[in-house]
Amino acid sequence: MSTIPASSNTPINASQPRANHQSAAMRAALLVRFQYSRESKILFRRECLNHLKASLAPGQETSA
């Protein structure tokens, strides 16, 4: 039987997915300028927005 430590429900751990999404959004935003095709720029912009939306969504306990 595995036990889950009480510290796994702390606000620090709950904010981890938010930080991951925000970091991924920044990475996608920075990569937009290095893309040559319009389609590729659109894909990275969309990825950036999706990560920002995910970081603002309620229920950050689950990982995406």
Secondary structure, DSSP 8 states (H G I E B T S, - for coil): -----GGGGSHHHHTHHHHHHHHHHHHHHHHHTT--SHHHHHHHHHHHHHHHHHHHSS-TTS--
